[in-house]
Amino acid sequence: MNILGIETSCDETGVALYSEKHGLLAHQLHTQVALHAPYGGVVPELASRDHIRKLLPLIEDALQQAKLTRNDITGIAYTAGPGLIGALMVGACVARSLGFALNIPTIGIHHLEGHLLAPLLEERAPTFPFLALLVSGGHTALLSVENIGHYTLLGESVDDAAGEAFDKTARLLGLGYQGGGAALARLAKQGGPSQFHFPRPMTDRPGLDFSFSGLKTSAMMTIAAAPKDEKTRADIARAFEEAVVDTLVIKCRRAIESTSMKRLVVAGGVSANIHLRMSLEKMSQELGIEVFFPRPEFCTDNGAMIAYAGYRRLKAGEHDDLTICARARWPLGELNGAY
Amino acid sequence: MNNLKILGIETSTHACSAALCSGERVWARFEIAPARHTQLILPMVEELLQEAGFELKTLSAIAFAAGPGSFTGLRIACGVAQGLAFGAGLSLIPISTLQTMAQGAARIFGAKRVIPALDARLGGCYWGSYVLDEQGLMQPQCADQLTEPVQLLEHLAQNEQDGSLLIGQGWSVPEQNRLPEFPKQVDFYPNAVDLLPLARQANLDGLAIAPELAMPYYLRDNVVLQSGSTTV
């Protein structure tokens, strides 16, 4: 099986080819960051227009990288949601129609399932069951993963996602609109211990839900009241990052203790954060469990994770009918497969 | 030339249609189906191919209505056309949605001069001006435009005697009802059937392109200040 994976749910066009025999054969990504930067956020119509310009050329690049022709593709997976509907629609239309033309099965994939399974692309991959922390600009959730398609939501953010809090605080600190979280982490490295302290939201009560909007507000007030020099900004960034990381670690520890899971998988854009990785590694040693991360380039949106999730579902016999499927909203609870 | 096999796809407005020709024989599907294009378009294509007994890869080319129209609708037709053509190793022929409508007016009403118009929202309309040539194909008299309705009315006032038929939902804007002397068909939608003769000629003219070069023809490029009324 050679599965073509297509991701167009937001502002990255991702294409990859995954082979059952040889693993990942090709991975191409076009990011629209520069396109949206002047507007301070993703402009959905511009995103859609860029996806339809870039998708076929990226598919050609991926085929070339894999030394395959289109007739070697045996299945196609595409992100069917959740995300920007116009952007999703481009990937879904091209993917479903290409599958029809090649007379091969296609499957619409839940974007978060892609992230969830991304660590399985690595040589050192987790085995089922495992606990998963999904942490990105759009989601913060803890799930118990029994097998492909068998997910139980243990807790999620009741308001902002962790990545969103990172990005918004980055903007308040004068860092860019996107990849702002990464810029904040770089700034935090320059910071030292300071008088700044942020709350660890919802850690003082039972349960596995998260909340980050209060933390964001607290950061806003702190930044407004503090001096604007580089040292102070770095100290605030460090204190903020520590608060987010601490909160995530406390909830992971709690989830591991309550489920007795032996493996933790961390995925999504924020899983690239070095401070978070180190803190979770340390926690895993204390608890005697294993922790798994995707390689940094597969923490953010990419086609490889979609190709892989598609490979697993297509292999299990699932596939689409001729309806082109794109859903802006797709609750995690509806993610489970039919098998 | 007459043995060309062409598939046409049209999803620019509330209508969704697909059509297939082989020489003079035509197979077609058409439905007014707001927001259901993604459910209907591939089953339509499959039915046409089955009825005609053709395999996709044996076709000569695929035509699609490129715009102007609903942005999402244009990307559905373009994305589906791209996927089909890339998979089957075919070229694509983009055709103006307004020209397709004009061609339809010639087919249905025997119109010789047509001004198709579509609502472009934000106080604008897309329109074109078309005249039938001796081969029975609608040819543009000017480039398809995006203007405020008042400029379209000015164009009409200047061409009052030419007996143009006004077609399309762009003529349902209230202020455009000030020209009762013009024959009008407001409930008029583009239909993939009318892509076929235009695509046949475009193919002869060497206008078929590689699938990755096919893009929607939006006409409206200023899409960021969606709330402003001066975006036209």
Interface residues (C-beta under 8 A of the other chain):
Chain A: Y39 V43 E45 L46 S48 R49 I52 R53 L55 L56 P57 I59 E60 R70 I85 G86 M89 V90 A92 C93 V94 A95 R96 S97 L98 G99 F100 A101 L102 L322 T323 I324 C325 A326
Chain B: T38 Q39 I41 L42 P43 V45 E46 L56 K57 F71 T72 R75 I76 C78 G79 V80 A81 Q82 G83 L84 A85 F86 G87 A88 P211 E212 M215 P216 Y218 V223 V224 Q226
